[in-house]
């Protein structure tokens, strides 16, 4: 499955992690056309690598940010969101590897996890397709089960992770290595408490952390490298 896991990683690496905003001195907010997967409590950077802690959010409209170091200008212009952390593997392997990365959740979230239970189909020499694979990919971020109710989980974590999943799909949509029809049909399953809201033991309590997010089920088709499609 090395070619599939490599392909997914390449897609993750190409996700656009920037959004562009304009600071409004009257409201004290930075206004955006899209806030993507920005979240309250996360740190973002501007073009000068200044760090800002997000303290407020109006989804799809604006962010309120506090500079982490003084002196600093308000958050304005190009904004860099936390880059996704990619991992692939089975339930047990992923849990072990993910825990070893860091004790700091901010260093390994948001998380994109490719579950390595993959149905793969190969095609003959005369076919333009390299492979077709049924994938289950999880987009997850930390949550607070002691403070959040179900609505909080979905607003604060699930919806931003839906945005991250869409950013992943956008990479596929804009790459001619994949048929345009790949993203015509896919399924998103939401988890307000990941590892709790599922009857499928393969993902239950997969990671030793409090996470929320979405699962993307997608049949990914990739053309052969010499295809002129």
Protein Blocks (a to p, Z undefined) as FASTA:
>chain_A
ZZmmmmmmmmmmmpcfbdcddddfknopacdfbekjacehiacddfkopacddfbdcehk
accdddfbdcddddehjaddddddddeddfklmmmmmmmmpmclklmcccddddfbdcdd
dddfklcbfbdcdddddddddddfklpcfklmmmmmmmmmmmmmmmmmmmmmmpckbcfk
lmmpccddddfbghklccbfklgokbgcdddddddddddddddfkbcZZ
